[in-house]
Amino acid sequence: GQQLNQSPQSMFIQEGEDVSMNCTSSSIFNTWLWYKQDPGEGPVLLIALYKAGELTSNGRLTAQFGITRKDSFLNISASIPSDVGIYFCAGPESGGSNYKLTFGKGTLLTVNP
Amino acid sequence: NAGVTQTPKFQVLKTGQSMTLQCAQDMNHEYMSWYRQDPGMGLRLIHYSVGAGITDQGEVPNGYNVSRSTTEDFPLRLLSAAPSQTSVYFCASSYARDYAWVTQYFGPGTRLLVL
């Protein structure tokens, strides 16, 4: 199956700093999704991207669909303590069911107040 | 609405035991799915269903059975638990339409330990 590679695996930052993380794949994706998982809870969708080059914002979060369609980026500006959690990229299986999502391994974000 | 509920929250099993993880939703969603999450790993799809009576396999279906007799419920059965099935299990539901993930809701998870 498809694999998504996320980097970095973890980040430890100070409150107020900006954060960047990315996700790459060896195959083309038609949709890129970014989720956040708070400790002890299920993931929640943050941003969905549908076409190459697309740049979408959700508050302090901005995500981009790479032009090659093999990567995506998530930026968080002016981080706050509640940004702590695991951020996952995901996408539906290429050429298959739209219901089958492949997830990256996640980026663990820690924010020091 | 209660959203997506999962029971139990925690469970300890011995190797070879069987059990059923329950998942229910009250949003009249057609699509339901089961994922497992292991330390340092993302979520991996086990099984999914696009409606009552319809199920299909995901990425890691071996060792798990599912059925969908009603729209509301989607139980996951472990017939003979193995230590490799120690994990956190998440159930999710959404409307079965294009861009289904936009309306997808995850449950709080069931933490399973197999000894």
Interface residues (C-beta under 8 A of the other chain):
Chain A: G1 L4 Q9 T31 L33 G40 E41 G42 P43 V44 L45 A48 Y50 F88 A90 P92 S97 N98 Y99 K100 L101 T102 F103 G104 K105 G106
Chain B: V4 Y31 S33 G40 M41 G42 L43 R44 L45 Y48 V50 D56 G58 E59 F90 A92 A96 D98 Y99 A100 W101 V102 Q104 Y105 F106 G107 P108 G109
